[in-house]
Amino acid sequence: MNKNIPGQFPFTRGIYPKMYQKRLWTMRQYAGFTTADESNKRYRYLLDQGVTGLSVAFDLPTQIGYDSDHDLANGEVGKVGVPISTSEDMVRLFKDIPLESVSTSMTINATAAILLAFYIVTAEKQGVSTQKLKGTIQNDILKEYIARGTYIYPPEPSMRIVTDIFSFCSDHVPNWNTISISGYHIREAGSTAAQELAFTLADGIAYVQAAIDKGLDVNRFGKRLSFFFNSHNDFLTEVAKFRAARRMWAHIMEDRFGTTEEKAMMCRFHTQTGGSTLAAQQIDNNVVRTTIQAMSAVLGGTQSLHTNSRDEALALPSDNAVKLALRTQQVIAHESGIADHPDPFGGSYVVESLTDQLEAEAKDIIAEIDKMGGAVDAIEKGWVQSEIARSAYEYQSKVDSGDQIIVGVNKFSSDEKNESDLLAIDPKAVDDQIKHVVNFKAKRNNDHVQNRLSELESVASNTENIIPTIIDCVRHDCTLGEISDSLRKVFGEYRPNF
């Protein structure tokens, strides 16, 4: 076996022998805003423009388990994503979109099991078997404690929900990626490339160990694990990072966990260009940044890609901006010639050296995490968060001093005004969403709802797999907030103690 050939263990040069010669990466554009109806229009627009997979952004209340009519949701409904409180919301979100023929990625974590249940019930209403569903649920709660903060429950019950999803999908939704272990948000919080690599893979180790401890077969569930990386402006470093990630994960799965199935050793990943690199000044420069970042992801062998829009530093992307972002991917795919060659930078003394260097740095960080007892312990001690904060401070200091040049921001600036054609959230549509939730709760059989929620609390109190009961709750019109509150009663809420 030649380890320097794409498609051969440890997959440094790519997980498939021909890579994009056989099949291009999935082109996704992350979207969701205002209401399910408005977001559905954007999805159908994107499909018409040539996206090959959908990517759903949820609003903050949905992410942390509150219905749109909750007092704590006031002012946040539909702002950073689509609000999904009820099964009817999800049906409207995918109206006229056949779920048997589209791959859907859902960026959701604390409430991942509930959104997966909504998706499954929506598929049932379309007459689509779970055996035919394709997509990914992010389901990566550890990075929420590290970088984003949209957690609900403490780590132990949260990890139980994650592994319950692994187990359920292995039997019932076999083509679904059960987790997208995310370095993206770790990098957005200010980590270095090596830290992004190390902390992401350390989280992956924790998930795999938790699933094995639960009695799951690593050769089975390991095939449906996926990753989510950031792509920043340091072009060659990013290419090397993706190569190092594949090699490291293959060895981790084989050496640590005794994995024998090659597919379970493969680091399959989605990439998003760096949101934190976008500037509000001279927003056309963001097109150049995004193009560089997208090219590094493709040269690094990504399986799926989202390109940020030029106006995202100012607002949610407009139709024209999101179309240009998609066209960026399409030009790279069909005009650049890059897709004709698997790992075209393989053998470059710079890229090979950077790959080795990033791997060595990331291994040292993982060794430190191992000494602390693993990723969960390192997170609960606040060590991971403090390391990222230190790196973020060091980078910002370089920007403030001018040692790190940001074009149009701290050098080559101008007084030009940004365009005013930005996407705005319609307050009337938000009011309609809240009324919809209120009416939904009024017209259903609330006795059935309470019975199902009581059953959910009972299941959550023991070791039974929780996913079938959540699905049953959705079938009987329980809302996202109600399901989350029932689990809050049993699991409690997480409060950092550092």
Buried (B, 14 or more C-beta within 10 A) or exposed (E): EEEEBBBBBBBBBBBBEEBBEEEBBBBBBBBBBBBBBBBBBBBBBBBEBBBBBBBBBBBBBBBBBBBBBBEEBEEBBBBBBBBBBBBBBBBBBBBEBEBEEBBBBBBBBBBBBBBBBBBBBBBBBBEBEBEBBBBBBBBBBBBBBBBBEBBBBBBEBBBBBBBBBBBBBBEBBBEBBBBBBBBBBBBBBBBBBBBBBBBBBBBBBBBBBBBBEBEBBBBBBBBBBBBBBBBBBBBBBBBBBBBBBBBBBBBBBBEEBEBEBBEBBBBBBBBBBBBEBBBEBBBEBBBEBBBBBBBBBBBBBBBBBBBBBBBBBBBBBBBEBBBBBBEBBBEBBEEEEEBEBBBBBBEBEEBBEBBBBBBEBBBEBBEBBBEBEBBBBBBBBBBBBEBBBBBBEEBEEBEEEEEBEBBBBBEEEEEEEBEEEEBEBEEEBBEEBBEBBEEBBEEBEEEBBEBBBEBBBEBBEEEEBBBBBBBBBBBBBBBBBBBBBBBBEBBEEBEEEE
